[in-house]
């Protein structure tokens, strides 16, 4: 009976982490505890914990005088809407959530199990970094985590939630995972903190300005979505999880849909303005064609000239990439190319079909873009589409000019079905620019130049030219877009592509 009493006492102690005082401090900052986060993330009563009684083995700096069961991380498995998921949650109340040799091994254990069983893993990060008292042992723990992140990449979905500090070596695990979410005002990520920056470069900077959500969601692109609070972050993580397959060997999830495939959406007939230079919000198009208007956008604040996210057609998950005319006229630039390429490669790795909505005037011109490598970065997007073997469907909405036409999943990159709305323009460039180059002799004659522009538009920019070459499979009415996509996806269900053997590709990094 005594051993049972000891067991229950140890369990109670472990569940309190660093103690009630530190838990209260966590709550005062607007943060949940490690266990509260898991409870909200997973289905009720589904969490099975491992390593509750694990303790550190460090004997330096008086560490043996403060040994806490669990050692700063809560780990195990549970379910989200009945589907298996592995999870670990760093406990900031225990040594600031710092990574030790033993709690790294707990994380490794769930990583190994997730990979072995083919189930996603979610890491909740709230840590000051490596446990200094343990020296190289804690650094070795990070290395073991990183190696497993790489091994699992493209095999199981990996999601990182940043819910507090994430500094030093700790930032590289989230960077290696598929999705990274942050919480405004309470989470931040950086390789070196404000104190180190001030010492080395003499710059004074706050945690937020150095690595908060205002930086990573808008400027660096490190963060996929920044949420207002932890509850919202955890609930939206559950929503994202519902779109994802468990692994690269399982089918994409299918949910019941009461949205008919042949639903006619007449409002699309008036979505695109008559003036080709006038912007419109392509997000409206996405929400009108996906099941029940349910679209999960990723990186909404970063590279706004391109939209990426997940939706469903007839209950099956698809990835959607769309040029956004509301920002930079929908031009492709460095950030947009990298953002879309990363998303496309994720979808291809997990057999998620790709829908591409095109309205692109070209690549963004400028000295800054050229000097920062638009050639190489733009090639990443081209490469991602070209290597993708999942079903690929493209709809040209208004225009597709120059190299951007090719890059945005054209027929030449083995797009399976390429459609165009009736009034689209597909050409090397717009009629006005082309006429100005081809007919310099009439540049000072506005009436004659206008005639040449109209002539070029009639002969070269309409979709019938591309359709006559077989580069467009069909010219469709806007209201019929959803039905065409659903029909194409059904036909492509059994698509299979055999590629030449290679050890791995050499992406233009």
HELIX and SHEET records of a PDB file:
HELIX    1   1 UNK A    2  UNK A   15  1                                  14    
HELIX    2   2 UNK A   20  UNK A   28  1                                   9    
HELIX    3   3 UNK A   34  UNK A   41  1                                   8    
HELIX    4   4 UNK A   63  UNK A   65  5                                   3    
HELIX    5   5 UNK A   95  UNK A   97  5                                   3    
HELIX    6   6 UNK A  101  UNK A  117  1                                  17    
HELIX    7   7 UNK A  132  UNK A  134  5                                   3    
HELIX    8   8 UNK A  136  UNK A  152  1                                  17    
HELIX    9   9 UNK A  168  UNK A  170  5                                   3    
HELIX   10  10 UNK A  171  UNK A  176  1                                   6    
HELIX   11  11 UNK A  194  UNK A  201  1                                   8    
HELIX   12  12 UNK A  207  UNK A  211  1                                   5    
HELIX   13  13 UNK A  213  UNK A  215  1                                   3    
HELIX   14  14 UNK A  216  UNK A  220  3                                   5    
HELIX   15  15 UNK A  230  UNK A  243  1                                  14    
HELIX   16  16 UNK A  266  UNK A  270  5                                   5    
HELIX   17  17 UNK A  282  UNK A  289  1                                   8    
HELIX   18  18 UNK A  291  UNK A  293  5                                   3    
HELIX   19  19 UNK A  328  UNK A  330  5                                   3    
HELIX   20  20 UNK A  334  UNK A  349  1                                  16    
HELIX   21  21 UNK A  367  UNK A  371  1                                   5    
HELIX   22  22 UNK A  374  UNK A  387  1                                  14    
HELIX   23  23 UNK A  402  UNK A  407  1                                   6    
HELIX   24  24 UNK A  411  UNK A  413  5                                   3    
HELIX   25  25 UNK A  431  UNK A  438  1                                   8    
HELIX   26  26 UNK A  440  UNK A  442  5                                   3    
HELIX   27  27 UNK A  446  UNK A  456  1                                  11    
HELIX   28  28 UNK A  457  UNK A  461  3                                   5    
HELIX   29  29 UNK A  463  UNK A  468  1                                   6    
HELIX   30  30 UNK A  478  UNK A  480  5                                   3    
HELIX   31  31 UNK A  481  UNK A  491  1                                  11    
SHEET    1   A 7 UNK A  48  UNK A  50  0                                        
SHEET    2   A 7 UNK A  73  UNK A  80 -1                                        
SHEET    3   A 7 UNK A  83  UNK A  90 -1                                        
SHEET    4   A 7 UNK A 120  UNK A 127  1                                        
SHEET    5   A 7 UNK A 158  UNK A 167  1                                        
SHEET    6   A 7 UNK A 179  UNK A 183  1                                        
SHEET    7   A 7 UNK A 225  UNK A 227  1                                        
SHEET    1   B 6 UNK A  48  UNK A  50  0                                        
SHEET    2   B 6 UNK A  73  UNK A  80 -1                                        
SHEET    3   B 6 UNK A  83  UNK A  90 -1                                        
SHEET    4   B 6 UNK A 120  UNK A 127  1                                        
SHEET    5   B 6 UNK A 158  UNK A 167  1                                        
SHEET    6   B 6 UNK A 188  UNK A 190  1                                        
SHEET    1   C 7 UNK A 296  UNK A 298  0                                        
SHEET    2   C 7 UNK A 306  UNK A 313 -1                                        
SHEET    3   C 7 UNK A 316  UNK A 323 -1                                        
SHEET    4   C 7 UNK A 353  UNK A 360  1                                        
SHEET    5   C 7 UNK A 392  UNK A 401  1                                        
SHEET    6   C 7 UNK A 417  UNK A 421  1                                        
SHEET    7   C 7 UNK A 474  UNK A 476  1                                        
SHEET    1   D 6 UNK A 296  UNK A 298  0                                        
SHEET    2   D 6 UNK A 306  UNK A 313 -1                                        
SHEET    3   D 6 UNK A 316  UNK A 323 -1                                        
SHEET    4   D 6 UNK A 353  UNK A 360  1                                        
SHEET    5   D 6 UNK A 392  UNK A 401  1                                        
SHEET    6   D 6 UNK A 425  UNK A 427  1                                        
END                                                                             
